[in-house]
Amino acid sequence: MEYPDNPAETARQERVNDYDSFAEAYSAANENNLVNAYYERPAMLALAGDVAGRRVLDAGCGSGSLSAALRDRGAVVTGIDASAAMLALARRRLGPDVVLHVGDLNGRLPFADNAFDDVVASLVLHYLRDWGPVLAESRRVLKPGGRLIASVDHPFVAYTIQDPRPDYLATTSYTFDWTFGGRSVPMKFWRKPLHAMTDAFTTAGFRLTAISEPQPHPAAHELFPDEYHALSTKPTFLFFVVEAAQSTTGSDGVSR
């Protein structure tokens, strides 16, 4: 919905997803909560498996929680995020041994071809209307056979978050307010049907190897008894592992 004659709404829309304005509050909430610390991050790490010695790009690294966990497991981590304030928190957490870049995932990534063994994109893609550019760039910077491991809002959740229901088969946006430290901040996500997600991966040259709907970490049952049941029985996030297709060269010298 557009609000051309409503200056307040126009200003609000210009502030959506402004992580620089609430970086500290978001990072603090994210650190030990149920959904991030005992569900999403453990699931990403489980899908990544043994990362010792692997070159990993954390695309949309935020304040560095996942980057730190990957580094502690022996990965050589590089982070990139659009928010300078989030990256400042990541630098505080990670110290000088992790290279961090400010960058927009809609543009060209500042890395060479085949620079990484893995790209992780933790709860990032649903901020983007068009996954094409970031997936193409992820494919470029991954070595052949490298993996992209991604988590997104589950399409069933995105479909049912509002009434009346949107067109499930269309790519549409939805907005809502997050509250951190008593302050509400406007957010905007993009919903896609499941087939559009998988089609985007294959179009970019990836082969789908896993779709996961995991359970929370076992410790969550004791730590969050009132919230655990809902999280363990309803869709929240959807996880993908896709592999950069091996390129082959024909007798005419053309890569295929």
Summary of the structure (lengths in Angstrom):
residues: 256
radius of gyration: 18.7
end to end distance: 42.9
largest distance: 64.2
contacts: 774
relative contact order: 0.15
helix: 39%
strand: 27%
